[in-house]
Amino acid sequence: MSYQTTVGWSLITSGIVTLLLAYLPYPSFYWGIGLLVLGIVVFVLRRLS
């Protein structure tokens, strides 16, 4: 059950991020790197706790 919830949230989040990237002022490359780093940090912090 948690797998389906994770997939659902992942799809929703990726859709929102895709829409945001079209409107953000800096090149999407930098936002992509930033979001990737943020995702890794959140993942690591959740695994440690």
Buried (B, 14 or more C-beta within 10 A) or exposed (E): EEEEEEEEEEEEEEEEBEEEBEEEEEEBEEBEEEBEEEEEEEEEEEEEE
